[in-house]
């Protein structure tokens, strides 16, 4: 993000505390557009309260698993999810919690704002192994701003961010505070390193910078001949 004077940062924090909106959920419609209309098994790694899991379940012909390391937020995800949906949640480590001992288990793997908490290359390699032939991996990630382009996008995101917060809350402060239970950590890898490692582990993957301090990665497992 572009470096701003402390008083500006404090003003922005007060504005967003009163008018919060979910930067990650903003990308959910885009994620769905990268996926087939119908697919079999799916997993959302770092599922939080399960919003994306429930969206994925609407297209799955089999089942959808949501995995998160925070037991409290997994409990909340279960409360919010209809028992009629083909969905299960697991409070487990992201690197071990969705592998059932058989490679190629999932037709869809999604991971939103989580992979920077994990050993990056190892996580991508795990996703590759767990993806079925022809399956799709979609990652929305965070990278450390280091290049002029990164700082330019960060600067452009500030007014866009304010506008989105205003529109989504219709200009009014939220009626109740929004509590965050998920642990957060700043990204350590820059975008250049993200791209290099991704292309090494997932040849042919598509990685793009995005607004709101995010990047996206899409990769499809080659089909077996």
C-alpha positions in Angstrom: 0.0 0.0 0.0 1.2 3.6 -0.7 2.8 5.1 2.4 0.5 7.8 3.9 0.8 10.3 6.7 -0.2 8.7 10.1 -3.2 11.1 10.5 -4.5 10.1 7.1 -4.2 6.4 8.0 -6.1 7.0 11.3 -8.9 8.8 9.4 -9.2 5.9 6.9 -9.2 3.4 9.8 -12.1 5.3 11.5 -14.0 5.5 8.2 -13.8 1.8 7.6 -14.5 0.8 11.2 -17.8 2.6 10.8 -18.4 1.4 7.2 -16.8 -2.0 6.8 -17.0 -4.2 3.7 -15.3 -7.5 2.8 -12.5 -7.1 0.3 -12.3 -10.9 -0.1 -16.0 -11.4 -0.7 -15.7 -8.8 -3.4 -13.8 -11.4 -5.5 -16.3 -14.2 -5.0 -18.3 -13.5 -8.2 -15.1 -13.3 -10.2 -14.0 -16.7 -8.7 -17.2 -18.3 -9.8 -16.7 -17.0 -13.3 -13.4 -19.0 -13.5 -15.1 -22.3 -12.7 -17.2 -24.7 -14.8 -20.9 -24.5 -14.5 -21.0 -27.9 -12.8 -18.2 -29.8 -11.1 -17.8 -32.5 -8.6 -15.9 -32.3 -5.3 -14.6 -28.8 -4.2 -12.7 -27.4 -1.3 -12.2 -23.9 0.0 -8.9 -23.6 1.9 -9.2 -21.0 4.7 -13.0 -20.8 4.4 -13.7 -18.4 7.3 -17.4 -18.2 7.9 -18.2 -20.2 4.8 -19.6 -17.6 2.3 -17.6 -19.0 -0.6 -18.2 -22.6 0.4 -22.0 -22.0 0.2 -21.6 -20.4 -3.3 -19.5 -23.3 -4.5 -22.2 -25.8 -3.2 -24.7 -24.3 -5.6 -22.7 -25.8 -8.5 -21.3 -28.9 -7.1 -22.8 -32.3 -8.1 -21.0 -34.0 -5.2 -19.8 -32.1 -2.0 -17.9 -29.1 -0.9 -15.5 -29.0 2.0 -14.5 -25.8 3.9 -11.2 -25.9 5.9 -10.1 -23.3 8.4 -7.6 -23.4 11.3 -9.8 -21.3 13.5 -12.3 -23.5 15.4 -14.5 -20.6 16.4 -15.0 -19.4 12.8 -15.7 -23.0 11.6 -18.4 -23.2 14.3 -19.9 -20.0 13.0 -19.7 -21.3 9.4 -21.7 -24.4 10.4 -24.3 -22.2 12.1 -24.7 -20.1 9.0 -25.0 -23.1 6.6 -28.3 -24.9 5.7 -28.1 -28.6 6.6 -29.6 -29.3 3.1 -26.5 -28.1 1.4 -23.8 -30.8 0.5 -21.3 -29.0 2.7 -19.0 -30.0 5.5 -16.5 -27.9 7.5 -13.3 -29.0 9.2 -11.2 -27.1 11.8 -7.8 -28.2 10.6 -4.5 -27.0 9.4 -4.6 -25.8 5.8 -1.7 -28.0 4.7 -3.2 -31.2 6.1 -6.9 -30.7 6.7 -8.3 -31.5 3.3 -6.1 -34.3 2.0 -7.8 -37.7 2.3 -4.7 -39.7 1.4 -5.6 -39.8 -2.3 -4.1 -37.4 -4.9 -6.4 -35.9 -7.5 -9.4 -35.7 -5.1 -10.9 -32.3 -6.0 -12.3 -30.8 -9.2 -12.1 -27.3 -7.7 -9.8 -25.8 -5.1 -10.1 -22.2 -3.9 -8.0 -20.3 -1.5 -8.7 -16.6 -0.6 -6.4 -14.4 1.4 -4.8 -17.4 3.1 -1.8 -18.6 1.0 0.5 -15.9 2.3 0.1 -17.6 5.8 1.5 -20.8 4.3 4.8 -22.0 2.9 3.9 -20.7 -0.5 5.6 -23.1 -2.9 4.7 -26.1 -0.7 1.0 -25.0 -0.6 0.8 -24.7 -4.4 2.4 -28.1 -4.8 -0.1 -29.6 -2.4 -3.0 -27.9 -4.4 -1.6 -29.3 -7.6 -1.4 -32.9 -6.2 -5.0 -32.7 -4.8 -6.5 -31.3 -8.0 -8.1 -33.9 -10.4 -7.3 -34.0 -14.1 -9.0 -31.0 -15.7 -9.7 -29.4 -12.3 -9.4 -25.7 -11.5 -7.4 -23.9 -8.8 -8.2 -20.3 -8.0 -6.2 -18.3 -5.5 -6.8 -14.7 -4.4 -3.7 -13.7 -2.5 -1.8 -10.8 -0.9 1.7 -9.7 -1.9 4.0 -7.1 -0.4 4.1 -3.8 -2.3 7.6 -3.2 -3.6 7.5 -2.0 -7.2 6.3 1.3 -8.6 3.3 -0.5 -10.2 2.4 -2.0 -6.8 2.5 1.4 -5.1 0.5 3.0 -8.0 -2.2 0.3 -7.7 -2.2 0.8 -3.9 -2.7 4.5 -4.4 -5.6 4.0 -6.8 -7.2 1.5 -4.5 -7.6 4.1 -1.7 -10.3 6.2 -3.4 -11.9 3.1 -4.9 -11.9 1.5 -1.4 -13.6 4.6 0.1 -16.2 4.6 -2.7 -17.0 0.9 -2.2 -17.3 1.3 1.5 -19.7 4.2 1.0 -21.8 2.5 -1.6 -22.1 -0.9 0.2 -23.1 0.8 3.4 -25.3 3.4 1.6 -23.2 6.2 3.2 -24.3 5.3 6.7 -22.3 3.8 9.5 -22.9 0.1 10.1 -25.6 -0.6 12.7 -23.3 -2.9 14.7 -19.5 -3.5 14.8 -18.1 -6.3 12.8 -15.7 -8.6 14.7 -12.9 -10.4 13.0 -11.8 -13.7 14.6 -9.5 -14.9 11.9 -5.8 -14.2 12.5 -4.1 -12.0 10.0 -0.5 -11.4 8.9 1.1 -9.1 6.4 2.4 -10.6 3.2 6.1 -11.1 3.0 6.6 -12.1 -0.6 6.5 -9.4 -3.3 4.5 -9.9 -6.5 7.5 -10.7 -8.6 8.5 -13.6 -6.3 4.9 -14.8 -6.2 4.8 -15.0 -10.0 8.2 -16.8 -10.3 7.3 -19.4 -7.7 3.8 -19.9 -9.1 5.1 -20.5 -12.6 7.8 -22.9 -11.4 5.3 -25.0 -9.5 2.2 -24.5 -11.8 3.5 -24.1 -15.4 1.1 -22.1 -17.4 -0.7 -20.5 -14.5 -2.3 -17.0 -14.9 -1.3 -14.5 -12.3 -2.6 -10.9 -12.3 -2.4 -7.9 -10.0 -5.7 -6.7 -8.8 -7.2 -3.7 -6.9 -7.7 -3.7 -3.2 -4.2 -5.1 -2.5 -4.9 -8.5 -4.0 -3.6 -10.7 -6.8 -5.3 -13.6 -8.5 -3.9 -16.9 -9.7 -5.8 -19.4 -11.9 -4.4 -22.8 -13.0 -6.0 -25.8 -14.6 -4.7 -29.3 -14.1 -4.0 -30.9 -17.5 -6.4 -33.6 -18.5 -5.0 -37.1 -18.8 -4.5 -38.2 -22.4 
